[in-house]
Structure formats: C-alpha cells, structure tokens
C-alpha cells in the first residue's frame, strides 16, 4: 500500500522576539515531488503539497489539453514506482486510444514551458491555437458577493492556518456557496486540484462558477480557468500583464486586489451586477 503523506510537518525552530531567543515547535507545509505517468511514459514531475493527488493529475491533464472529457481517463490511481519507497508520489494514468498523446511532442512542450520559459506572444498564441471558447457571457455576480469570498476562503484554509505557507484555490457558485477548496504550495497546483475535482465529478464546464485564488492571478491560472469554462476569476493580489491580456482577449472577468471593501476589475466588468 502507498504510504499516506502528510500535508504538515513538525520541526524545531529558534524564535527571536524582542531580544529574547527561545526554542519552539513550528509547522511547515509539506512539499514532495509528484510524478504523473501515462502508461509507461513519464509525463511530468511537479512539486506539490501531498493530498488530492488524483485531482491534481486530472486537472493537469485537462487544463493542459491532454484530455477534453472525463470519459477519456480510463484509470487514475496512485502507484508505487518500481516497487520502491516513493509510493504515493506517483499517479498512474490510463487514457482511451483517442486521447493517447504524442509523447515526444508533449515532453518538448512541458520542458520548454517549465524549464526555460516562453515569451508572452508564444504563450498567448499557444492558448489561441486551442480554439478555446470565451466563458459564459450570461453569467452575472453581485459585487457584494465577491467581497465576501476572501473571508470564506481564509476560514476554510485548514493547513494555511497551521503553517502560513500554502496557496488556495476555491470555486463558488453564483450564490456564493463554496463548491470546493484546495490548498497547495503552488497556486497553479491548487487550481488544478479544484478543476480536477470538477472533472471527476462531471461538473465541467464551470460556466456558473467564480474561481478565487490566494496570491496573484498569473497567466497560467487564467489559462486554466478559461479551459475549464470559468467566467470570473478573482485574486487577493495583482494579476500579471499577460494574464490581463489573455483575460481581455477571451472575455473573462478578471478581478484583483480583492481586499476589504475594494477590488480592481481588469477585464469583463459587464458580468458584475449593477447595484
């Protein structure tokens, strides 16, 4: 049986406080590599917080365009690699024949995007080439509802409360009810876990949902949201310039600096109901 990895690790630290030094226990957010394999082919290795690994793998496969429907994923399970001790850090995937990828091509893609980076124009062109549809243009959400979401996010972040070291991504419906929340050291992993949950539950596209992320709203998060059909993305910090460009091009509502009684709308303000 694969071992059950912990999301939190306990360690000893020294705390300096107003001239006094003392030893104390401290909690750290766990970080371990996760390998995603399709058949015998290694697809990707990502550093993540253990937990909801099958959702992370499913969300990654979907948001990266390797699958378009949950039916294309025949099997998704944790595996022990070569009988070794890394059980729980490998997800084994079996796809239907129509979804089997060109492994040489996708390896080059993931190496380029994760290792050396690609320019903004290439990033936008890559998304555009997938012929993605703009998210639900009929979706509307009240500004007052948007203001309440960060409090719900914070109150539901169990591991963050203990470690302070995790990002979160949460999906809400049009009434502000929390649908799912996932935490991870990587904000894009937290988004993939949430979208992977939706894929496995048969809830895609997320045409009537709001995605809230801790930290900033980067290009990769906006891309994943558009693939999942999310019409509104909000973040508690600033988006990047490329994220704003993509949101405007594909008519997604992008909100940043969501704090207290204030937020900034970078794209798609027509989805916010008039008071």
N, C-alpha and C positions, 0 to 999 in steps of 0.2 A: 504493500500500500504506500502511495506517495505520502511523505510527511506533510503535516499541516503547518504551513509557515505563519509566523506571527506578523501582524501589522505594526507592532510596537515592540521595541527592545529597551531593556532597563540597563542603565550604565551609571558609573560613579563619576562625578564631576567636582570641580572646586569652584565655589561661588565667591566672588569678591563683592562685598556690599559695604560701602561707606567705611572703608579702611579695615574691615574685618574679613578674614578668609575662613571658609568652612567647607567641609566635605558634605555632599548630599547626593541623593539618588535623583536621576533625571531620566525622562523617557525620550526615546528617539524614534522617529518614523523609520520603519524598516525599508531597506532598499535591496532588491535582488534582481538578477537578470531573468528575463523570461524569453525562452526560445519558442517561436511559432514554426511548426513544421507541417508541410503539406506532403503526405505520404513519406517518402524517404528524403525529400528535399527540404533543407533548412531555408526558411523564408526570411525571417527577421529575428533580431535579438533586441529587446528593449529593456531598459532599466525601469522597474516599477515597484510599487508597494504591493506585496502579496495580498491576494484576495480578489475574488470576482475575475479570475484569470480567463475563464471561458468567455465571459462577456467582453473582456478586453480583446481577446483574439477575434471574436465575432465582429466586434465593432471595427477593428483594424481591417479585417478582410472586406467589410462593406464600405467603409469610408475611403479606402484606397482603390476601390473599384474592382476588386478581385471577384466579388460576388454581388449580385443585384437582388437576390431573393433568398430567404432563409432555407427554401427547399433545395438550394444548390449546396448546402452544407449537410453532407450525409452523416458525418460523425465529427464530434468535437469533444475531446477528452484530455485530461491530464495524463501524462505518461512519464515513465522512468527511462531516461536516456541510457541505452546500452547496459541496463541493469545497474547503473551507478547510483551515487548518492544524491544526484540532483533532481530526484523525484519532486514533483510539484513546481518545478521551474521549466517544464516543457509542456506545451499544448500540441497535441497531435490532431491534425485536421484531415478529413477525407471529403473531397468535393465530387460532385457529379461530373461526368465526362465533359459536358458543355462548359463547365467552369474551370477546367484544368488550364493553368496559365502557361505562358512561355517563360520558363524559369530563367533562362539566360537574360531575357529582356527585363524581367521584374527585378532580378538581382542588380542589374546595372542601375535601374531606377532608384531602388532603395539605397544603394551605395552612394549615388550622387546626391540624393536629397538629404541623407542623414550625415554624410561624412564631410563633403566639401561645400555643400550648399549650391543653390542655383539662383540666378538673378531673378528679380521681380517679374520681368517680362516673361521669362520662361515659365515661372510659376503660374502666372495668370493664363498663359497660353495652354499650359497643361490642363488646367481646370476647364477652360473653354472647350478644349478638344473632346471632353467627355460629354458634351451636349447636355449639360445639366439644366433642368427647368428652374425658373425662378420660384421661390417658395410661395405658398398660398397667398394670393393678393387680397382675399376677402377676410383674412384674419384680422381681428381688432382686439386691443387690450387697453385697459384703463391705466393712465399714469399712476394713480393711487395704488393700484395693484402692484405695479412694477416697484414702487417704493418699499413695499412690504417684504419683497422676496429676500433681500440680504439677511434680514433677521431670521427668517425660516432656514436659510442656508446655514447660518452660524449655529443656530440651536440644534441642528441635525448633524453637525460635524463631530462625531464622537472621537475619532482619533486625533483630529486637529486640536481639540480641547486638551488632550494629554500631551501632545508633542509640539504643536505650533508649526509643524514642518510639512504640511500637506496642502495641496490644492484640492478644490472640489468642483464638481460639475453637477448641476441639478436640472431636471426637467419639470416644468409646471404646466398645468392646463390653463385654459382661458379664465377659469375662476380662481386661479392662484393656488390650487391644491397641488401638493408635492407628489409627483409621479415616481421619481427615483432620484437618489443622490448617491454619487460615488466619489471616493477620495483616492488620491494618488500623489506621489512626489512629482509626477509630470502632469501638467494641466491637460495636455493632449491625451494622455492615457485616461484621465478621469472622464474626458468627453467620450473616448472610445468605449469605455466601460458602460456609460449611460446609453449610448447608441446601440452597443451590443446587447444590452438588456432589452431594448425596444425591438431589435431584430429577432431575438429568440422568443419574445412574447408576441410576435406578429403585429406590432403596433406601428410599423413603418408604412408610409411616410409620416413623420411627426408634424403634420400640416396644421395642427391646432395647439402647438406647444411653444413655450418660452424656454430657452436654454440660458441658465445663469452660471457664469464661471467666476471663480475667485481669481485674483490677479488680473493680468491684462488680456485683452482679446486679440490674439495674434492671427496671422494669415491662416495657419494650419487649422485653428479652431473654426474659423469662418468657413473654410473649405469643407470640413467635416459636417458642420451644421447644414450647409446647402445640400450636400449629398443626402443627408437624412430628411430633407424637406422642412427643416425648422424655419419658421418665418421671422422669429425675433430672437436675437442674441443680446444679452446684457452682461457687462463685466463691471467689477468694482474699481477697476483701474483703466488705463488708457488703451485704446487699440493701436495697432501699428498702421503706418501709412498704406501698406499693401493690403491689410485687412479691410481698411476703409474703401480702397479702390475696388476690391472684389465684391464687397457688400453692395456698393453702388451699382456696379455693372450687372449683378444678378438680382438686384432689387430686394435685398434682405434688410430688415430693420436692425441697425446696429447701435447699441447704447453703451456708453462708457461713463466712468466716474460716477457710478451709482452709489451715492453715499448720502445718508441723512435724507433731506428733503430735496435733493438736487440730482439731476443726471444730464448728460450731454447726448444728443441724438446726432449721429454721424451720417445716417442713411435711413430712408424709409419711414419718415415721421408720419406719413399718412396712415400707418397701422395703429397709431395711438388715438384712442377715442377722444373727441373734444369734451371738455368738462361741461 
